[in-house]
Amino acid sequence: MAKIKVGVIGCGTIANSAHIPAYLKCEDAEIKYFCDIIPERAEKAVSQYGCGIAVTDYHDVINDPEITAVSVCTPNKAHPIIAIDALRAGKHVLCEKPAARTYAEALEMQKVQHETGKTLNIGVVNRFNTAVNEIKKIISSGELGNIYHVYVSFRAQRSIPGLGGAFTTKDIAGGGVLIDWGVHYLDIVMYCTGDPNPISASGKAFSVLGCDMPNYVYEGMWAENTKDLNGTYDVDDFVTGFIRTEGPTITLNGAWAQNIGVGEAFIDFLGDKGGIRLQYGGDFTVYTTKDGKLYSYKPEYQSVNMFDNEIASFVRCTQTGEKLPSHIDTVIITAKLMQGIYDSSDSGKEVIL
């Protein structure tokens, strides 16, 4: 197949650590544009990667007839705006997670995708993770029996990113730890259990440890270059929730920041014949019984880089029309779950989904 030309819109951390390197490895794609509202970022990308054109207006990218597809790697607030404009301009879109700040915005993105017929995939990259797909196979095979409950924990001591900047401003990000970290964990649960229809959600989101920004104590801060102690902190740094689906129930506890110095990053799949604990970003252990004895084993397998897999799959689907597991039609369920938890937190009662 002939190479497609793509544009990377937003040249921040996720673009440089994942999207751009993966496109450069993909034999079926070439980057024509690096776009960022900060000119120096786009220009640095051109210089660093030795290809492409630096622009500051994403319309220059989506209005170019040579461009087949774009990656949207901007702050969350811009996701629906740019993705919708790109779809209407006839481009295929890979938009970073979360799809949008709210479920309503994600629904509008889905509506436009249906109207245009162009691909809209969301960057829930764990659907391209080897361990996650191995777990999905085990569950589908029936080895664990009926999966009746899943427990999710994504907790860190003090890891609020970019305090006072875009990450902690609700108008820009849409939320805090739930929408930033929780989206990945909930999406893994939904994917591995067959994307069951959600029924209800109950939860509480807390904005506690980061509110006194000048006195916030930490060892390290991701995206510290965006920190602004005169900025805004109005998002959740801790969240807890309970979700009912037509499949398993789900409980979760997540923390950007907690006063416990032990981090947790795992998902427990509990079945009536066996269970699995997945260490997020790592391997997993299967627990079961046989001949009246308890057994556990840790499968060994050859892993592939999930971002490389995601980008290669995205490029392929723009050429074949294949519908990937990360398509908006599937991923929008996770947006509904997060909205339900936030709405439950605001209303103080369970929300029917």
C-alpha positions as CSV (number, residue, x, y, z in Angstrom):
1,M,0.0,0.0,0.0
2,A,1.1,3.6,-0.7
3,K,2.1,5.6,2.3
4,I,-0.5,8.0,3.8
5,K,0.4,11.5,4.9
6,V,-0.5,12.4,8.4
7,G,-0.5,15.5,10.7
8,V,0.3,15.5,14.4
9,I,-1.8,18.2,16.1
10,G,-0.3,19.1,19.5
11,C,3.4,18.5,20.0
12,G,3.6,18.0,23.7
13,T,4.6,15.0,25.9
14,I,2.2,12.3,24.5
15,A,3.0,13.3,20.9
16,N,6.8,13.1,21.4
17,S,6.8,10.0,23.6
18,A,4.3,8.0,21.7
19,H,2.6,9.2,18.5
20,I,5.5,10.7,16.6
21,P,8.0,7.8,17.3
22,A,5.3,5.3,16.3
23,Y,4.5,7.1,13.0
24,L,8.2,7.2,12.2
25,K,8.4,3.4,12.6
26,C,5.3,2.8,10.5
27,E,6.2,1.9,6.9
28,D,2.8,2.9,5.7
29,A,2.8,6.5,7.0
30,E,4.8,9.7,6.8
31,I,4.4,12.9,8.9
32,K,3.8,16.0,6.8
33,Y,2.8,18.4,9.5
34,F,3.7,19.1,13.1
35,C,1.2,21.6,14.5
36,D,1.2,23.4,17.9
37,I,-0.1,26.8,19.1
38,I,3.4,27.3,20.6
39,P,5.5,27.7,17.4
40,E,8.7,26.6,19.1
41,R,7.3,23.1,19.8
42,A,6.3,22.5,16.2
43,E,9.6,23.9,15.0
44,K,11.5,21.7,17.5
45,A,9.7,18.6,16.2
46,V,10.7,19.4,12.6
47,S,14.3,19.8,13.6
48,Q,14.4,16.8,15.9
49,Y,12.7,14.3,13.6
50,G,14.1,15.6,10.3
51,C,10.8,15.7,8.5
52,G,7.5,17.6,8.2
53,I,6.4,21.2,8.2
54,A,5.8,23.3,11.3
55,V,2.5,25.1,11.6
56,T,0.5,26.8,14.4
57,D,-3.1,26.5,12.9
58,Y,-4.6,23.1,12.7
59,H,-6.8,24.2,9.8
60,D,-3.6,24.3,7.7
61,V,-3.3,20.5,8.3
62,I,-6.9,19.4,7.8
63,N,-7.5,21.6,4.7
64,D,-4.5,20.0,2.9
65,P,-5.9,17.5,0.4
66,E,-2.8,15.4,0.7
67,I,-3.5,14.6,4.4
68,T,-5.3,11.4,5.1
69,A,-5.3,11.3,8.9
70,V,-4.4,13.3,12.0
71,S,-3.4,12.5,15.6
72,V,-5.0,14.9,18.1
73,C,-2.6,15.3,21.0
74,T,-3.9,18.5,22.6
75,P,-5.4,19.3,26.0
76,N,-8.8,17.7,26.5
77,K,-10.8,20.9,25.9
78,A,-9.7,21.0,22.2
79,H,-10.3,17.3,21.5
80,P,-13.9,17.6,20.2
81,I,-13.3,20.9,18.4
82,I,-10.4,19.6,16.4
83,A,-11.6,16.1,15.9
84,I,-15.0,17.2,14.6
85,D,-13.4,19.8,12.2
86,A,-11.0,17.2,10.9
87,L,-13.8,14.6,10.3
88,R,-15.8,17.2,8.4
89,A,-12.7,18.0,6.4
90,G,-12.6,14.4,5.3
91,K,-9.8,13.2,7.6
92,H,-9.5,10.1,9.7
93,V,-8.8,10.9,13.3
94,L,-6.9,9.3,16.2
95,C,-7.8,11.4,19.2
96,E,-5.9,11.0,22.5
97,K,-7.8,9.9,25.6
98,P,-10.2,10.9,27.0
99,A,-12.4,11.4,24.0
100,A,-13.7,14.7,25.6
101,R,-14.3,16.4,28.9
102,T,-17.9,15.2,29.1
103,Y,-20.1,12.4,27.8
104,A,-22.2,15.0,25.9
105,E,-19.1,16.2,24.0
106,A,-18.1,12.6,23.2
107,L,-21.6,11.9,21.9
108,E,-21.3,14.9,19.5
109,M,-18.0,13.5,18.3
110,Q,-19.7,10.1,17.7
111,K,-22.5,11.8,15.8
112,V,-20.2,13.6,13.4
113,Q,-18.2,10.4,12.9
114,H,-21.5,8.7,11.8
115,E,-22.3,11.6,9.5
116,T,-19.0,11.7,7.8
117,G,-18.1,7.9,7.8
118,K,-14.5,8.7,8.6
119,T,-12.6,6.8,11.3
120,L,-12.6,8.2,14.8
121,N,-10.5,6.2,17.2
122,I,-9.7,7.2,20.8
123,G,-6.2,6.7,22.3
124,V,-7.2,4.0,24.8
125,V,-3.9,2.4,24.0
126,N,-4.2,-0.6,26.4
127,R,-6.6,-2.2,23.8
128,F,-3.3,-2.7,21.9
129,N,-1.4,-4.0,24.9
130,T,-0.2,-7.6,24.7
131,A,-0.9,-8.5,28.4
132,V,-4.4,-7.0,28.2
133,N,-5.2,-9.0,25.1
134,E,-3.9,-12.2,26.6
135,I,-6.3,-11.6,29.6
136,K,-9.2,-10.9,27.2
137,K,-8.5,-14.3,25.5
138,I,-8.4,-16.1,28.9
139,I,-11.7,-14.6,30.0
140,S,-13.3,-15.3,26.6
141,S,-12.1,-18.9,26.8
142,G,-14.1,-19.4,30.0
143,E,-11.1,-20.3,32.1
144,L,-12.1,-17.9,34.9
145,G,-15.8,-18.9,34.6
146,N,-18.3,-16.1,35.3
147,I,-16.6,-12.8,35.9
148,Y,-18.9,-11.4,38.6
149,H,-16.7,-8.5,39.9
150,V,-13.7,-6.4,39.0
151,Y,-11.7,-4.3,41.5
152,V,-9.6,-1.4,40.2
153,S,-6.9,0.5,42.2
154,F,-4.8,3.4,40.7
155,R,-3.3,5.2,43.7
156,A,-0.2,7.2,44.2
157,Q,1.1,9.2,47.2
158,R,1.5,12.7,45.7
159,S,1.6,12.7,41.9
160,I,-0.6,15.6,40.8
161,P,0.6,16.7,37.4
162,G,1.3,20.3,36.4
163,L,-0.2,21.8,39.6
164,G,-2.2,24.9,38.7
165,G,-2.0,24.3,35.0
166,A,-4.1,22.6,32.3
167,F,-4.2,19.3,34.1
168,T,-5.8,20.7,37.2
169,T,-8.2,23.1,35.5
170,K,-11.6,21.6,35.0
171,D,-12.6,23.8,32.1
172,I,-9.6,22.5,30.2
173,A,-9.2,18.9,31.4
174,G,-12.8,18.0,32.4
175,G,-11.6,16.4,35.6
176,G,-8.6,15.1,37.5
177,V,-7.4,11.6,38.4
178,L,-10.6,9.8,37.1
179,I,-10.5,11.3,33.6
180,D,-6.6,11.2,33.4
181,W,-5.8,7.8,34.9
182,G,-9.1,6.2,35.5
183,V,-10.1,6.3,31.8
184,H,-7.4,3.7,31.1
185,Y,-8.3,1.4,33.9
186,L,-12.0,1.4,33.3
187,D,-11.4,0.9,29.6
188,I,-9.3,-2.2,30.2
189,V,-12.1,-3.6,32.4
190,M,-14.8,-2.9,29.7
191,Y,-12.6,-4.3,26.9
192,C,-11.6,-7.5,28.7
193,T,-15.2,-8.3,29.9
194,G,-16.7,-7.7,26.4
195,D,-17.9,-4.1,26.8
196,P,-21.0,-4.9,28.8
197,N,-23.8,-2.3,28.9
198,P,-23.6,0.0,32.0
199,I,-26.6,0.2,34.3
200,S,-25.8,2.6,37.1
201,A,-22.9,4.4,38.8
202,S,-22.3,5.7,42.3
203,G,-19.2,7.6,43.3
204,K,-17.5,10.5,45.1
205,A,-14.7,12.6,43.7
206,F,-12.6,14.6,46.2
207,S,-10.5,17.7,45.6
208,V,-8.4,17.8,48.7
209,L,-4.6,17.6,48.8
210,G,-3.8,20.0,45.9
211,C,-6.1,22.9,46.9
212,D,-3.5,24.6,49.0
213,M,-1.0,24.8,46.1
214,P,1.8,26.9,47.8
215,N,2.0,24.3,50.5
216,Y,1.6,21.1,48.5
217,V,4.5,18.8,49.3
218,Y,5.8,16.3,46.7
219,E,8.8,14.4,45.5
220,G,8.3,14.7,41.8
221,M,5.7,16.2,39.4
222,W,4.9,15.0,35.9
223,A,4.5,18.0,33.5
224,E,6.1,20.3,36.1
225,N,6.9,22.7,33.3
226,T,3.2,23.6,33.2
227,K,3.0,24.2,37.0
228,D,1.4,27.6,37.9
229,L,0.9,28.2,41.6
230,N,-1.2,31.2,40.7
231,G,-3.4,29.0,38.5
232,T,-6.4,26.8,39.1
233,Y,-7.0,23.7,41.1
234,D,-10.6,22.5,40.8
235,V,-10.4,18.8,39.9
236,D,-10.4,15.5,41.7
237,D,-7.2,14.1,43.3
238,F,-9.1,11.1,44.8
239,V,-12.1,9.2,43.5
240,T,-14.1,6.2,44.6
241,G,-16.9,4.5,42.8
242,F,-19.2,1.5,42.3
243,I,-20.6,0.6,38.8
244,R,-23.3,-1.9,37.9
245,T,-23.2,-3.4,34.4
246,E,-25.0,-6.2,32.6
247,G,-21.8,-8.1,33.2
248,P,-19.7,-7.7,36.3
249,T,-19.9,-5.0,39.0
250,I,-16.9,-2.7,39.2
251,T,-15.4,-0.9,42.2
252,L,-12.6,1.6,42.0
253,N,-10.3,3.7,44.1
254,G,-8.0,6.2,42.4
255,A,-5.6,8.9,43.7
256,W,-3.3,11.4,42.1
257,A,-2.5,12.2,45.7
258,Q,-3.0,10.4,49.0
259,N,-1.3,10.5,52.4
260,I,-0.4,6.8,52.1
261,G,3.2,6.1,50.8
262,V,2.3,2.9,49.0
263,G,1.2,3.1,45.4
264,E,-1.2,0.7,43.7
265,A,-1.7,0.1,40.0
266,F,-3.6,-3.1,39.4
267,I,-6.9,-4.6,38.2
268,D,-8.4,-7.8,39.8
269,F,-10.8,-9.8,37.6
270,L,-12.8,-12.1,39.9
271,G,-14.4,-15.2,38.4
272,D,-16.1,-18.2,40.0
273,K,-13.5,-20.6,38.5
274,G,-10.4,-18.3,38.7
275,G,-9.1,-14.8,38.9
276,I,-6.5,-12.6,37.4
277,R,-4.5,-9.7,38.8
278,L,-3.0,-7.4,36.2
279,Q,-0.2,-5.0,37.2
280,Y,-0.9,-2.0,35.1
281,G,1.7,-1.6,32.4
282,G,3.2,-5.0,33.4
283,D,2.4,-8.7,33.6
284,F,-0.4,-10.6,35.2
285,T,-1.0,-13.6,37.4
286,V,-3.7,-16.2,37.1
287,Y,-5.2,-17.8,40.3
288,T,-7.3,-21.0,40.0
289,T,-7.8,-24.5,41.5
290,K,-7.3,-28.0,40.2
291,D,-7.7,-31.4,41.7
292,G,-8.5,-29.9,45.1
293,K,-5.4,-27.7,45.1
294,L,-4.7,-24.0,44.7
295,Y,-2.7,-22.9,41.7
296,S,-1.2,-19.7,40.4
297,Y,0.8,-19.1,37.3
298,K,2.3,-16.1,35.5
299,P,2.1,-16.5,31.7
300,E,5.1,-15.7,29.5
301,Y,4.6,-14.2,26.1
302,Q,6.3,-11.9,23.6
303,S,5.1,-8.3,24.0
304,V,4.9,-5.6,21.4
305,N,5.0,-1.9,22.0
306,M,1.4,-0.9,22.5
307,F,1.8,2.6,21.0
308,D,3.5,1.2,17.9
309,N,0.7,-1.4,17.6
310,E,-2.0,1.3,18.0
311,I,-0.5,3.7,15.4
312,A,0.1,0.8,12.9
313,S,-3.5,-0.4,13.4
314,F,-4.8,3.1,12.9
315,V,-2.9,3.6,9.7
316,R,-4.1,0.2,8.5
317,C,-7.7,0.9,9.2
318,T,-7.6,4.2,7.2
319,Q,-6.7,2.0,4.2
320,T,-8.9,-1.0,4.8
321,G,-12.0,0.5,6.6
322,E,-11.5,-2.0,9.5
323,K,-13.3,-1.0,12.7
324,L,-10.8,-1.2,15.6
325,P,-11.6,-1.9,19.2
326,S,-10.7,1.8,20.0
327,H,-13.5,3.1,17.7
328,I,-15.6,5.9,19.2
329,D,-18.7,3.6,19.1
330,T,-17.1,1.3,21.7
331,V,-15.0,3.7,23.7
332,I,-17.9,6.0,24.4
333,I,-19.1,3.5,27.0
334,T,-16.1,4.5,29.2
335,A,-17.0,8.2,28.8
336,K,-20.5,7.3,30.0
337,L,-19.1,5.6,33.1
338,M,-16.9,8.5,34.1
339,Q,-19.7,11.0,33.6
340,G,-21.9,8.8,35.8
341,I,-19.4,8.8,38.6
342,Y,-18.9,12.6,38.4
343,D,-22.7,13.2,38.2
344,S,-23.2,10.9,41.2
345,S,-20.5,12.8,43.1
346,D,-22.2,16.1,42.4
347,S,-25.7,14.9,43.2
348,G,-24.9,12.7,46.2
349,K,-26.9,9.7,44.9
350,E,-26.7,6.8,42.4
351,V,-27.1,7.7,38.8
352,I,-28.9,5.5,36.3
353,L,-27.0,5.1,33.1
